[in-house]
C-alpha cells in the first residue's frame, strides 16, 4: 500500500496516510481532516471548518429562500389587492370599507327620501291646481334612488368583507413564513 506524507492543516504536524485515503485524524491535535487529491499533489482541510462553512451556507440559503417566499407572497398580494379596489365617481380607486359602504348607502337613501318627499309635495300641489298627471312620476325617482342606494351599499359592503378576508389570509400566511424563518435560525 502506497503511503503519502502530509501536514495537518490544523496544527502542522506531519501525517503519513494511505494514498487512497479520503479522511484522516491527526495523531497530535485529533483534528478530523479531509484529504484532497489535486493532480499529483495532496492537501488537508479541517472537517470542522468545512462543517461550519457548510452550516453557515445552509442558513444563508434558507434565509434567502424564506425572504424570496415572502417577496413572492407580497407580490401576489399586491396583484390580488388591486382586484378588490373600487372606483369612485372621479375615477379614483380605493379599497372598500364596510363603514364607507353603509355611509354611502345611507346618503343615497336619504337623498332619495328627500327627493320623494319634495317631488310628492310639488306634484300634489300641481295636481290640486289642475296640472296634468304626468308630474306624478317624479316621486318615483326618489324610490329608485333609495333602492339603488341600498343595492350599492350591499354590493360595496360585500366587496369590503371579501377584501378583509383576503387581507387576513395574506397576513396569516406572511406571519407563518416569518415564523418559519425565525425557527430556522
PASEBA-1860 file (N, C-alpha, C; in nm, 3 decimals):
! residues 185
1> XXXXXXXX> 0.085/-0.116/0.000/0.000/0.000/0.000/0.090/0.123/0.000 ~ 0.059/0.218/-0.092/0.138/0.340/-0.106/0.095/0.438/0.004 ~ 0.196/0.500/0.069/0.171/0.596/0.177/0.222/0.732/0.132 ~ 0.144/0.837/0.164/0.188/0.974/0.131/0.208/1.052/0.260 ~ 0.300/1.146/0.254/0.328/1.230/0.371/0.262/1.365/0.351 ~ 0.188/1.410/0.455/0.118/1.538/0.454/0.143/1.609/0.585 ~ 0.097/1.730/0.591/0.098/1.804/0.717/-0.047/1.833/0.755 ~ -0.075/1.830/0.885/-0.209/1.861/0.936/-0.237/2.009/0.908
9> XXXXXXXX> -0.348/2.036/0.850/-0.387/2.174/0.819/-0.424/2.252/0.945 ~ -0.447/2.182/1.055/-0.487/2.249/1.179/-0.367/2.284/1.266 ~ -0.274/2.183/1.289/-0.161/2.210/1.379/-0.026/2.204/1.309 ~ -0.022/2.154/1.184/0.102/2.148/1.109/0.183/2.021/1.131 ~ 0.136/1.930/1.211/0.209/1.806/1.241/0.217/1.719/1.116 ~ 0.325/1.645/1.102/0.338/1.555/0.986/0.243/1.436/0.998 ~ 0.189/1.393/0.883/0.098/1.280/0.878/0.142/1.187/0.767 ~ 0.133/1.057/0.791/0.154/0.957/0.687/0.021/0.883/0.670
17> XXXXXXXX> -0.036/0.892/0.549/-0.168/0.830/0.525/-0.162/0.750/0.396 ~ -0.250/0.649/0.384/-0.255/0.573/0.258/-0.294/0.666/0.143 ~ -0.241/0.643/0.026/-0.263/0.729/-0.091/-0.411/0.735/-0.131 ~ -0.487/0.632/-0.107/-0.628/0.630/-0.146/-0.720/0.683/-0.035 ~ -0.666/0.721/0.078/-0.748/0.768/0.191/-0.813/0.901/0.156 ~ -0.936/0.918/0.203/-1.008/1.044/0.179/-1.021/1.124/0.308 ~ -1.008/1.056/0.421/-1.021/1.122/0.551/-0.913/1.067/0.644 ~ -0.875/1.151/0.742/-0.776/1.109/0.842/-0.798/1.190/0.969
25> XXXXXXXX> -0.741/1.140/1.079/-0.744/1.212/1.205/-0.600/1.238/1.246 ~ -0.569/1.362/1.279/-0.434/1.399/1.320/-0.403/1.332/1.453 ~ -0.287/1.267/1.461/-0.247/1.199/1.585/-0.204/1.296/1.694 ~ -0.180/1.422/1.661/-0.134/1.519/1.761/-0.249/1.604/1.816 ~ -0.327/1.665/1.727/-0.434/1.756/1.773/-0.574/1.695/1.762 ~ -0.584/1.573/1.709/-0.710/1.500/1.693/-0.809/1.568/1.597 ~ -0.759/1.659/1.511/-0.846/1.726/1.413/-0.887/1.624/1.306 ~ -1.011/1.627/1.270/-1.062/1.541/1.163/-1.035/1.614/1.031
33> XXXXXXXX> -0.968/1.546/0.939/-0.922/1.609/0.816/-0.978/1.539/0.693 ~ -1.004/1.620/0.590/-1.037/1.568/0.458/-0.911/1.577/0.375 ~ -0.881/1.471/0.302/-0.761/1.470/0.219/-0.805/1.500/0.077 ~ -0.747/1.605/0.021/-0.784/1.647/-0.114/-0.674/1.609/-0.211 ~ -0.713/1.542/-0.320/-0.619/1.499/-0.424/-0.641/1.591/-0.544 ~ -0.543/1.669/-0.578/-0.550/1.755/-0.696/-0.426/1.724/-0.781 ~ -0.449/1.652/-0.891/-0.336/1.612/-0.976/-0.243/1.521/-0.897 ~ -0.117/1.561/-0.887/-0.018/1.483/-0.813/0.004/1.536/-0.673
41> XXXXXXXX> -0.068/1.642/-0.636/-0.046/1.699/-0.503/-0.162/1.664/-0.410 ~ -0.132/1.664/-0.283/-0.230/1.631/-0.179/-0.228/1.742/-0.074 ~ -0.345/1.767/-0.016/-0.353/1.864/0.094/-0.463/1.820/0.189 ~ -0.469/1.885/0.305/-0.571/1.851/0.404/-0.656/1.974/0.434 ~ -0.779/1.948/0.472/-0.872/2.053/0.514/-0.938/2.004/0.642 ~ -0.947/2.092/0.740/-1.010/2.055/0.867/-1.160/2.042/0.844 ~ -1.216/1.925/0.875/-1.357/1.898/0.850/-1.449/1.986/0.934 ~ -1.410/2.019/1.056/-1.494/2.104/1.141/-1.513/2.240/1.076
49> XXXXXXXX> -1.407/2.293/1.014/-1.419/2.421/0.944/-1.513/2.407/0.824 ~ -1.501/2.292/0.753/-1.591/2.267/0.641/-1.735/2.257/0.689 ~ -1.755/2.190/0.803/-1.890/2.176/0.857/-1.946/2.313/0.897 ~ -1.865/2.395/0.962/-1.911/2.529/0.999/-1.947/2.611/0.875 ~ -1.861/2.604/0.774/-1.887/2.676/0.650/-2.014/2.624/0.583 ~ -2.029/2.492/0.578/-2.148/2.432/0.518/-2.274/2.472/0.595 ~ -2.266/2.470/0.727/-2.382/2.510/0.810/-2.419/2.657/0.786 ~ -2.317/2.742/0.777/-2.341/2.885/0.752/-2.405/2.905/0.615
57> XXXXXXXX> -2.355/2.834/0.516/-2.411/2.844/0.381/-2.555/2.793/0.381 ~ -2.583/2.684/0.452/-2.720/2.629/0.459/-2.814/2.731/0.524 ~ -2.768/2.797/0.632/-2.850/2.900/0.697/-2.876/3.017/0.602 ~ -2.772/3.059/0.530/-2.787/3.170/0.435/-2.886/3.134/0.323 ~ -2.876/3.012/0.272/-2.967/2.968/0.166/-3.111/2.963/0.218 ~ -3.128/2.913/0.341/-3.263/2.907/0.399/-3.320/3.048/0.418 ~ -3.236/3.140/0.461/-3.281/3.279/0.480/-3.319/3.343/0.346 ~ -3.236/3.318/0.244/-3.266/3.371/0.111/-3.396/3.311/0.058
65> XXXXXXXX> -3.414/3.181/0.078/-3.536/3.114/0.032/-3.658/3.173/0.103 ~ -3.649/3.191/0.233/-3.762/3.247/0.309/-3.791/3.389/0.264 ~ -3.687/3.466/0.246/-3.704/3.604/0.201/-3.768/3.606/0.062 ~ -3.727/3.515/-0.022/-3.784/3.505/-0.157/-3.931/3.465/-0.150 ~ -3.965/3.372/-0.061/-4.105/3.331/-0.046/-4.192/3.447/0.001 ~ -4.138/3.526/0.094/-4.213/3.642/0.145/-4.230/3.746/0.035 ~ -4.125/3.771/-0.043/-4.135/3.868/-0.152/-4.236/3.820/-0.257 ~ -4.237/3.691/-0.287/-4.332/3.636/-0.384/-4.475/3.650/-0.331
73> XXXXXXXX> -4.495/3.621/-0.202/-4.627/3.637/-0.140/-4.672/3.782/-0.146 ~ -4.580/3.875/-0.113/-4.613/4.018/-0.118/-4.652/4.061/-0.259 ~ -4.580/4.011/-0.357/-4.609/4.047/-0.496/-4.746/3.994/-0.539 ~ -4.775/3.869/-0.503/-4.907/3.812/-0.536/-5.018/3.891/-0.467 ~ -4.993/3.933/-0.341/-5.094/4.008/-0.267/-5.120/4.144/-0.333 ~ -5.016/4.211/-0.380/-5.035/4.341/-0.445/-5.125/4.327/-0.568 ~ -5.107/4.219/-0.643/-5.191/4.194/-0.760/-5.336/4.166/-0.717 ~ -5.352/4.081/-0.615/-5.487/4.048/-0.569/-5.554/4.171/-0.508
81> XXXXXXXX> -5.478/4.251/-0.437/-5.531/4.371/-0.372/-5.593/4.466/-0.475 ~ -5.530/4.477/-0.591/-5.584/4.562/-0.698/-5.722/4.515/-0.744 ~ -5.745/4.384/-0.738/-5.874/4.331/-0.782/-5.986/4.367/-0.684 ~ -5.952/4.407/-0.563/-6.053/4.444/-0.463/-6.086/4.593/-0.465 ~ -6.012/4.671/-0.543/-6.032/4.816/-0.545/-6.169/4.852/-0.606 ~ -6.225/4.962/-0.553/-6.348/5.017/-0.610/-6.314/5.154/-0.669 ~ -6.386/5.192/-0.773/-6.359/5.319/-0.841/-6.468/5.419/-0.804 ~ -6.424/5.537/-0.761/-6.517/5.643/-0.725/-6.569/5.715/-0.848
89> XXXXXXXX> -6.654/5.816/-0.826/-6.716/5.883/-0.940/-6.616/5.966/-1.022 ~ -6.501/6.001/-0.965/-6.400/6.077/-1.040/-6.285/5.987/-1.088 ~ -6.307/5.855/-1.084/-6.207/5.762/-1.135/-6.101/5.724/-1.033 ~ -6.109/5.779/-0.914/-6.011/5.749/-0.810/-6.040/5.611/-0.751 ~ -5.937/5.528/-0.740/-5.956/5.395/-0.685/-5.919/5.392/-0.538 ~ -5.995/5.313/-0.463/-5.967/5.296/-0.320/-6.014/5.158/-0.278 ~ -5.971/5.120/-0.159/-6.015/4.992/-0.106/-6.150/5.010/-0.039 ~ -6.240/4.915/-0.057/-6.373/4.927/0.002/-6.368/4.906/0.154
97> XXXXXXXX> -6.453/4.981/0.224/-6.467/4.963/0.368/-6.614/4.943/0.400 ~ -6.638/4.870/0.506/-6.777/4.846/0.547/-6.842/4.977/0.589 ~ -6.766/5.060/0.659/-6.818/5.190/0.703/-6.855/5.276/0.584 ~ -6.767/5.281/0.484/-6.794/5.359/0.364/-6.916/5.307/0.289 ~ -6.933/5.175/0.287/-7.049/5.117/0.219/-7.178/5.159/0.286 ~ -7.180/5.151/0.419/-7.301/5.188/0.492/-7.327/5.339/0.479 ~ -7.222/5.420/0.496/-7.239/5.565/0.486/-7.287/5.606/0.347 ~ -7.229/5.549/0.243/-7.271/5.580/0.106/-7.415/5.540/0.081
105> XXXXXXXX> -7.452/5.422/0.127/-7.590/5.377/0.110/-7.689/5.466/0.184 ~ -7.654/5.507/0.305/-7.741/5.596/0.383/-7.756/5.731/0.313 ~ -7.644/5.785/0.261/-7.651/5.915/0.195/-7.742/5.910/0.071 ~ -7.728/5.807/-0.011/-7.810/5.796/-0.131/-7.957/5.774/-0.093 ~ -7.981/5.691/0.009/-8.119/5.665/0.053/-8.182/5.792/0.111 ~ -8.105/5.870/0.187/-8.158/5.996/0.243/-8.190/6.093/0.129 ~ -8.101/6.101/0.029/-8.128/6.186/-0.086/-8.255/6.139/-0.156 ~ -8.271/6.006/-0.174/-8.391/5.952/-0.238/-8.517/5.983/-0.159
113> XXXXXXXX> -8.507/5.974/-0.026/-8.621/6.007/0.059/-8.656/6.156/0.046 ~ -8.553/6.241/0.049/-8.572/6.386/0.034/-8.638/6.415/-0.101 ~ -8.586/6.353/-0.207/-8.641/6.372/-0.342/-8.788/6.330/-0.346 ~ -8.818/6.214/-0.289/-8.955/6.162/-0.291/-9.051/6.258/-0.221 ~ -9.010/6.305/-0.103/-9.096/6.398/-0.026/-9.116/6.528/-0.103 ~ -9.006/6.584/-0.154/-9.016/6.711/-0.226/-9.099/6.695/-0.354 ~ -9.071/6.589/-0.431/-9.143/6.567/-0.557/-9.291/6.539/-0.530 ~ -9.321/6.464/-0.424/-9.461/6.436/-0.391/-9.534/6.565/-0.352
121> XXXXXXXX> -9.465/6.650/-0.278/-9.526/6.779/-0.240/-9.553/6.866/-0.362 ~ -9.457/6.873/-0.451/-9.472/6.957/-0.570/-9.581/6.902/-0.662 ~ -9.578/6.770/-0.688/-9.679/6.712/-0.777/-9.817/6.716/-0.714 ~ -9.823/6.702/-0.582/-9.952/6.710/-0.513/-10.012/6.850/-0.526 ~ -9.927/6.950/-0.507/-9.974/7.088/-0.520/-10.011/7.117/-0.665 ~ -9.934/7.062/-0.759/-9.963/7.083/-0.901/-10.095/7.019/-0.940 ~ -10.122/6.898/-0.890/-10.249/6.835/-0.927/-10.368/6.905/-0.863 ~ -10.350/6.963/-0.744/-10.461/7.039/-0.683/-10.490/7.166/-0.762
129> XXXXXXXX> -10.389/7.212/-0.834/-10.407/7.334/-0.914/-10.451/7.300/-1.056 ~ -10.466/7.170/-1.088/-10.515/7.131/-1.219/-10.407/7.096/-1.319 ~ -10.284/7.077/-1.274/-10.175/7.039/-1.367/-10.197/6.896/-1.413 ~ -10.145/6.861/-1.532/-10.162/6.725/-1.583/-10.095/6.622/-1.491 ~ -10.137/6.498/-1.498/-10.090/6.391/-1.410/-9.950/6.338/-1.443 ~ -9.887/6.391/-1.546/-9.754/6.346/-1.586/-9.655/6.370/-1.473 ~ -9.672/6.471/-1.396/-9.577/6.504/-1.291/-9.577/6.403/-1.177 ~ -9.675/6.320/-1.167/-9.682/6.224/-1.056/-9.575/6.115/-1.066
137> XXXXXXXX> -9.504/6.108/-1.176/-9.397/6.009/-1.191/-9.269/6.055/-1.117 ~ -9.250/6.183/-1.094/-9.127/6.234/-1.033/-9.100/6.178/-0.893 ~ -9.198/6.158/-0.807/-9.167/6.098/-0.677/-9.111/5.956/-0.688 ~ -9.143/5.885/-0.797/-9.091/5.750/-0.814/-8.939/5.749/-0.834 ~ -8.883/5.859/-0.887/-8.737/5.867/-0.900/-8.671/5.858/-0.763 ~ -8.732/5.915/-0.663/-8.679/5.906/-0.526/-8.676/5.763/-0.477 ~ -8.779/5.687/-0.508/-8.783/5.545/-0.472/-8.671/5.470/-0.543 ~ -8.649/5.504/-0.669/-8.539/5.442/-0.745/-8.405/5.473/-0.678
145> XXXXXXXX> -8.385/5.599/-0.634/-8.262/5.637/-0.563/-8.245/5.553/-0.437 ~ -8.352/5.536/-0.363/-8.343/5.459/-0.238/-8.304/5.314/-0.267 ~ -8.371/5.253/-0.364/-8.340/5.113/-0.400/-8.196/5.103/-0.450 ~ -8.155/5.197/-0.535/-8.017/5.197/-0.586/-7.917/5.212/-0.472 ~ -7.944/5.302/-0.378/-7.854/5.323/-0.264/-7.838/5.199/-0.179 ~ -7.950/5.131/-0.151/-7.944/5.008/-0.072/-7.868/4.899/-0.148 ~ -7.897/4.886/-0.278/-7.828/4.785/-0.359/-7.677/4.810/-0.362 ~ -7.636/4.933/-0.389/-7.493/4.966/-0.395/-7.426/4.948/-0.259
153> XXXXXXXX> -7.499/4.981/-0.155/-7.444/4.964/-0.020/-7.414/4.817/0.006 ~ -7.507/4.727/-0.027/-7.484/4.584/-0.008/-7.369/4.534/-0.095 ~ -7.362/4.585/-0.217/-7.256/4.544/-0.310/-7.118/4.582/-0.255 ~ -7.102/4.708/-0.215/-6.972/4.755/-0.166/-6.940/4.688/-0.031 ~ -7.041/4.668/0.052/-7.020/4.600/0.181/-6.967/4.459/0.158 ~ -7.024/4.390/0.060/-6.980/4.255/0.026/-6.835/4.256/-0.022 ~ -6.799/4.353/-0.105/-6.660/4.364/-0.153/-6.565/4.396/-0.039 ~ -6.610/4.481/0.053/-6.526/4.516/0.169/-6.502/4.392/0.256
161> XXXXXXXX> -6.604/4.313/0.274/-6.590/4.191/0.353/-6.495/4.093/0.284 ~ -6.509/4.079/0.154/-6.421/3.992/0.076/-6.275/4.039/0.087 ~ -6.254/4.170/0.078/-6.119/4.226/0.091/-6.061/4.198/0.230 ~ -6.140/4.219/0.334/-6.091/4.197/0.470/-6.051/4.051/0.490 ~ -6.129/3.957/0.437/-6.095/3.816/0.449/-5.966/3.783/0.373 ~ -5.952/3.835/0.253/-5.831/3.811/0.173/-5.709/3.873/0.241 ~ -5.725/3.993/0.296/-5.615/4.060/0.364/-5.573/3.980/0.488 ~ -5.669/3.929/0.563/-5.637/3.849/0.681/-5.563/3.722/0.643
169> XXXXXXXX> -5.606/3.658/0.534/-5.539/3.537/0.486/-5.394/3.568/0.448 ~ -5.374/3.680/0.377/-5.239/3.722/0.338/-5.152/3.746/0.462 ~ -5.205/3.819/0.561/-5.129/3.849/0.682/-5.094/3.721/0.758 ~ -5.188/3.627/0.765/-5.162/3.499/0.833/-5.050/3.422/0.763 ~ -5.055/3.416/0.630/-4.951/3.347/0.554/-4.815/3.414/0.572 ~ -4.815/3.546/0.573/-4.689/3.620/0.589/-4.629/3.596/0.728 ~ -4.715/3.598/0.832/-4.667/3.570/0.968/-4.611/3.428/0.977 ~ -4.678/3.333/0.913/-4.632/3.194/0.915/-4.493/3.183/0.851
177> XXXXXXXX> -4.475/3.246/0.735/-4.343/3.243/0.669/-4.237/3.309/0.755 ~ -4.271/3.420/0.817/-4.174/3.490/0.902/-4.138/3.404/1.023 ~ -4.239/3.336/1.082/-4.213/3.248/1.196/-4.122/3.133/1.156 ~ -4.148/3.075/1.039/-4.063/2.965/0.991/-3.920/3.012/0.973 ~ -3.903/3.134/0.926/-3.770/3.191/0.907/-3.700/3.206/1.042 ~ -3.772/3.251/1.144/-3.712/3.268/1.277/-3.673/3.133/1.336 ~ -3.758/3.031/1.316/-3.728/2.897/1.372/-3.612/2.830/1.303 ~ -3.583/2.868/1.179/-3.469/2.810/1.108/-3.337/2.859/1.166
185> X> -3.340/2.980/1.221/-3.216/3.036/1.276/-3.184/2.965/1.403
END
